[in-house]
Amino acid sequence: MSITVHILYTSTNGRARKFAEEMMERKIVEAIRAAEGNEKYEYYFPLEDPESVLLIDRWTDQEAIDRHHKSEMMNQIAELRKKYHLKMKVERFTDLP
């Protein structure tokens, strides 16, 4: 059963979008997409909220998420979240049986 996580990153002065762009430029997103158990890792920009970025992150199971959270990539993400002064709202969904 796959697990989907929505993370809404919000900041000011376009910093949320700059965060997503730097994640791409540094190839962190590419590495996450290549990680075992990752099924989706995509950013979306809400039309009515230019100061936010929505990440849709999908994993095969909780073990895959746990491995991701223990990876070096998480340190890099945390560094960028701090750099861009991001606030986060997280929602988690599982597939219906």
C-alpha positions as CSV (number, residue, x, y, z in Angstrom):
1,M,0.0,0.0,0.0
2,S,1.6,3.3,-1.1
3,I,1.8,6.3,1.1
4,T,1.5,9.8,-0.4
5,V,2.6,12.9,1.5
6,H,1.7,16.5,0.6
7,I,4.0,19.1,2.0
8,L,3.0,22.7,1.4
9,Y,6.1,25.0,1.8
10,T,5.3,28.6,2.4
11,S,7.6,31.7,2.8
12,T,7.8,35.2,1.4
13,N,9.5,37.1,-1.4
14,G,9.4,34.0,-3.7
15,R,11.6,32.0,-1.4
16,A,9.4,28.8,-1.6
17,R,9.9,28.7,-5.3
18,K,13.6,29.4,-5.0
19,F,13.8,26.5,-2.6
20,A,12.2,24.1,-5.2
21,E,14.5,25.5,-7.9
22,E,17.6,24.9,-5.8
23,M,16.4,21.4,-4.9
24,M,16.3,20.7,-8.7
25,E,19.6,22.5,-9.5
26,R,21.5,20.6,-6.8
27,K,20.0,17.3,-8.1
28,I,18.6,16.5,-4.7
29,V,15.2,15.8,-6.4
30,E,16.9,13.5,-8.9
31,A,18.5,11.5,-6.1
32,I,15.3,11.2,-4.2
33,R,13.4,10.0,-7.3
34,A,16.1,7.3,-7.8
35,A,15.8,6.1,-4.2
36,E,14.4,2.7,-3.6
37,G,10.7,2.9,-2.8
38,N,10.1,6.4,-4.3
39,E,7.2,6.5,-6.7
40,K,6.7,10.2,-7.1
41,Y,8.4,13.4,-6.1
42,E,7.0,16.5,-7.8
43,Y,6.6,20.2,-7.1
44,Y,3.4,22.2,-8.0
45,F,2.8,25.9,-7.7
46,P,-0.7,26.9,-6.5
47,L,-2.2,29.5,-8.9
48,E,-3.8,31.5,-6.1
49,D,-0.8,31.4,-3.7
50,P,2.5,32.6,-5.3
51,E,4.3,32.3,-2.0
52,S,3.8,28.5,-1.7
53,V,5.0,25.3,-3.3
54,L,3.3,22.0,-3.0
55,L,5.4,18.8,-2.9
56,I,3.7,15.5,-3.7
57,D,5.9,12.8,-2.4
58,R,4.8,9.1,-2.8
59,W,6.5,6.0,-1.4
60,T,5.9,2.3,-1.6
61,D,5.7,1.9,2.2
62,Q,6.7,3.3,5.6
63,E,10.1,1.5,5.5
64,A,11.0,3.4,2.3
65,I,10.0,6.7,4.0
66,D,12.1,5.8,7.0
67,R,15.2,5.1,4.8
68,H,14.6,8.5,3.1
69,H,14.3,10.3,6.4
70,K,17.7,8.8,7.6
71,S,19.5,9.7,4.3
72,E,22.0,12.4,3.7
73,M,19.4,14.0,1.4
74,M,17.3,14.9,4.4
75,N,20.2,16.9,5.9
76,Q,20.5,18.8,2.6
77,I,16.7,19.5,2.5
78,A,16.8,20.7,6.1
79,E,19.6,23.1,5.3
80,L,17.6,24.5,2.4
81,R,14.4,24.8,4.4
82,K,16.3,26.9,6.9
83,K,18.0,28.9,4.2
84,Y,14.7,29.9,2.7
85,H,12.8,30.3,6.0
86,L,10.1,27.9,5.0
87,K,7.0,27.0,7.0
88,M,5.5,23.5,6.3
89,K,2.1,22.0,6.4
90,V,2.1,18.2,6.0
91,E,-0.7,15.8,5.1
92,R,-0.4,12.1,4.7
93,F,-2.6,9.7,2.7
94,T,-2.6,5.9,2.2
95,D,-4.3,4.0,-0.6
96,L,-7.6,2.4,0.1
97,P,-7.5,-1.4,0.4
